[in-house]
Amino acid sequence: MNQFENIVAWMPHTGLYLPNVDNRPEFDILRRDSLILADEQVDRLYSFLPNKITSDYSRFVVDLERYLDNSKEPMATRGMGYLYNSLIDGKAFDRRIFGDNAYFTEYYKHKHAQLKQAIERIGNGAILLDLHSFNTIPLPCDMDKRANRPDICLGFNEDDTKCDDSILQALQEHFEDNGFKVAFNTPFSGTMTTDTQTKYKSLMIEINKKCYLENHVLKKEMYRLSYVLKEAILLLQPQPKRKFSWL
């Protein structure tokens, strides 16, 4: 059995597909912003995880991380709810180019149903990892504009899905021992959850893009980072009970 079979890897921002914009220069800025906001190559960092849920589309088409109810979504007031109609700088764009919004709403619901089913299939003790990356310099659309960003952000909710404080501390020490600056719920906070009776834990891991990318190209350091992440995720796993012997 794979040692990570109890983990669901939620990667909603790895997609780059923008329907109907290929080879149309009027959408160059939209393509550029889509790449800037994407969790570029994050799936490569977690190649060891078996249960991945990703999006076929750019987050500018449908953002699976946002609330479906715009009244609950702070970014909806900036034109970046689950269906974007604003660019990074706040300038509006006509999203009708992508097609029918109803289709993307159903796609959103399908992916969240897939997430729920994946956790329930594992059962109690499942771990949901909400996996992302972020830009080194804050963007105009970011709520947290502080410039001194960490290398790794660990996000959690103050509810039953939160990992034990001892585990969070062990994760922090692990990353710091490997030379990474760590922050909790900064510059992004919280983690994905789903409505289920299954008892599970959820943790967001956000990686500063400078740690593994340069000009959208993977750096050789990404291999070491991937190994450090693998070791970190092992810290989330239940430890087997030791058997003592007098012999």
C-alpha positions in Angstrom: 0.0 0.0 0.0 1.3 3.5 -0.9 2.3 5.4 2.3 0.3 8.4 1.0 -3.0 6.6 0.2 -4.8 8.4 2.9 -4.0 11.8 1.4 -6.1 13.7 -1.1 -4.1 16.4 -2.9 -6.3 19.3 -3.9 -4.5 21.3 -6.7 -7.2 23.7 -8.1 -4.9 26.3 -9.7 -2.5 24.2 -11.8 -4.5 24.5 -15.0 -3.8 27.1 -17.7 -6.5 26.4 -20.3 -8.4 29.4 -21.5 -11.1 28.4 -23.9 -11.4 30.4 -27.2 -8.5 32.8 -26.6 -5.7 31.0 -28.6 -3.9 33.1 -31.1 -6.0 36.2 -30.3 -3.7 39.1 -29.5 -6.4 41.0 -27.6 -6.2 38.4 -24.9 -2.4 38.5 -24.4 -2.8 40.2 -21.1 -5.3 37.6 -20.0 -2.9 34.8 -20.9 -0.1 36.6 -19.1 -2.2 37.0 -15.9 -3.4 33.5 -16.0 0.2 32.3 -15.9 1.2 34.7 -13.1 -1.7 33.5 -10.9 -1.3 29.8 -11.7 0.2 27.3 -9.3 2.7 26.7 -12.0 4.4 23.2 -11.8 3.1 22.6 -8.3 2.0 19.1 -9.4 5.7 18.3 -10.2 6.7 19.1 -6.6 4.2 16.5 -5.3 4.7 13.8 -7.9 4.9 11.2 -5.1 1.2 11.8 -4.1 -1.2 9.3 -5.8 -4.6 11.0 -5.2 -4.5 14.4 -7.0 -7.5 16.5 -8.0 -6.7 19.2 -10.4 -8.5 21.6 -12.7 -8.6 21.4 -16.5 -9.0 25.2 -16.7 -7.2 28.3 -15.6 -8.5 29.9 -12.4 -9.6 32.8 -14.6 -12.2 30.5 -16.1 -13.4 28.9 -12.9 -11.7 29.1 -9.5 -12.4 26.0 -7.5 -10.8 27.5 -4.4 -13.4 30.2 -4.0 -16.8 30.0 -2.4 -19.6 29.2 -4.8 -21.8 31.7 -2.9 -20.3 35.2 -3.8 -21.8 36.7 -0.6 -19.3 34.5 1.4 -16.3 35.2 -0.9 -14.3 38.3 -0.1 -12.6 38.3 -3.6 -15.9 38.5 -5.4 -16.0 42.2 -4.7 -12.8 42.4 -6.7 -14.2 40.6 -9.7 -12.5 37.4 -8.6 -15.2 35.1 -7.2 -15.4 31.6 -8.5 -16.0 33.1 -12.0 -13.5 35.9 -12.7 -14.3 39.0 -14.7 -11.3 41.1 -13.6 -7.6 40.9 -14.3 -4.8 41.1 -11.7 -4.8 44.9 -11.8 -8.6 45.1 -11.4 -9.4 45.9 -15.0 -12.5 44.1 -16.2 -12.6 41.6 -19.1 -15.5 40.0 -20.9 -15.6 36.5 -19.7 -18.3 35.5 -22.2 -15.4 34.5 -24.5 -15.0 31.3 -22.4 -18.6 30.1 -23.0 -21.6 29.5 -20.8 -21.1 30.3 -17.1 -23.7 27.6 -16.3 -21.3 25.0 -17.6 -18.4 26.2 -15.5 -20.7 26.3 -12.4 -21.5 22.7 -13.0 -17.8 21.9 -13.5 -17.1 23.6 -10.1 -19.8 21.4 -8.4 -18.4 18.3 -10.1 -14.9 18.9 -8.8 -16.1 19.6 -5.3 -18.2 16.4 -5.4 -15.1 14.6 -6.5 -13.2 16.0 -3.5 -15.9 14.9 -1.1 -16.0 11.4 -2.6 -12.2 11.0 -2.4 -12.2 11.9 1.3 -15.2 9.6 2.1 -13.6 6.8 0.1 -10.6 6.9 2.4 -12.7 7.3 5.5 -11.9 8.6 8.9 -8.2 9.6 9.2 -8.0 11.1 5.7 -5.8 14.1 5.1 -6.7 16.8 2.7 -3.7 18.8 1.4 -4.6 22.1 -0.2 -1.5 22.7 -2.4 -0.6 26.1 -3.9 2.3 28.5 -4.7 2.5 32.2 -4.5 4.4 35.1 -6.1 7.4 36.6 -4.2 6.2 40.1 -4.7 2.6 40.9 -3.7 0.2 41.4 -6.6 -2.4 44.2 -6.9 -5.2 41.7 -6.3 -3.6 40.2 -3.1 -5.2 41.2 0.2 -1.9 40.9 2.0 0.5 43.4 0.6 3.4 42.9 3.0 6.6 42.6 1.1 8.6 40.2 3.4 7.0 37.0 2.3 8.0 33.6 3.7 9.2 30.6 1.7 6.5 28.4 2.9 3.0 29.3 4.2 1.1 26.7 6.2 -2.6 27.4 6.4 -5.4 25.9 8.6 -8.8 26.6 9.9 -9.7 26.9 13.6 -12.1 23.9 13.5 -12.0 20.1 13.7 -10.0 19.8 10.5 -7.0 21.6 12.1 -3.9 19.5 12.7 -2.6 19.2 16.2 -0.4 22.0 17.3 2.4 19.5 17.9 2.3 18.5 14.3 2.3 22.1 13.1 5.3 22.8 15.3 7.1 19.7 13.9 6.4 20.9 10.4 7.7 24.4 11.1 10.9 22.9 12.6 11.3 20.5 9.7 11.1 23.3 7.1 13.3 25.7 9.1 15.9 23.0 9.7 16.1 22.7 5.9 16.6 26.4 5.4 13.1 27.6 4.7 11.3 30.5 6.3 7.9 29.5 7.5 4.7 31.4 8.4 1.3 30.3 9.5 -1.7 31.7 7.7 0.5 34.3 6.1 0.3 35.7 3.4 -2.7 33.4 2.7 -4.9 31.8 5.3 -7.2 28.9 5.8 -7.5 25.6 3.9 -10.0 23.8 1.8 -12.7 21.8 3.5 -15.8 19.9 2.3 -19.1 19.0 3.9 -18.9 15.4 5.1 -19.4 13.3 8.2 -15.9 11.8 7.6 -13.4 12.9 10.2 -10.3 14.3 8.4 -7.6 16.9 8.7 -6.9 19.6 6.3 -3.7 21.6 5.7 -2.8 24.2 3.1 0.8 24.3 1.9 1.8 27.4 -0.1 5.3 27.6 -1.7 7.0 30.8 -2.6 7.7 30.5 -6.4 11.2 31.7 -5.9 12.0 28.4 -4.2 11.5 26.3 -7.3 10.9 28.6 -10.4 12.9 31.2 -12.3 11.2 32.9 -15.2 8.6 30.1 -15.3 11.3 27.5 -15.6 11.9 24.8 -12.9 15.1 25.3 -11.0 17.3 22.4 -10.0 16.5 23.2 -6.4 13.0 21.9 -7.0 14.2 18.3 -6.5 15.5 19.0 -3.0 12.3 21.0 -2.2 10.2 18.0 -3.4 12.1 15.7 -1.1 11.7 18.1 1.9 7.9 18.3 1.2 7.7 14.5 1.1 9.4 14.3 4.5 7.1 17.0 5.8 4.0 15.1 4.7 5.2 12.0 6.4 5.1 13.9 9.6 1.3 14.1 9.2 1.0 10.4 9.1 0.0 8.4 12.3 3.1 7.0 13.8 3.1 3.2 14.4 3.1 2.1 18.0 6.4 0.8 19.2 6.7 -2.7 20.4 8.8 -3.1 23.5 10.7 -6.3 24.4 12.6 -7.2 27.5 14.8 -9.4 25.4 
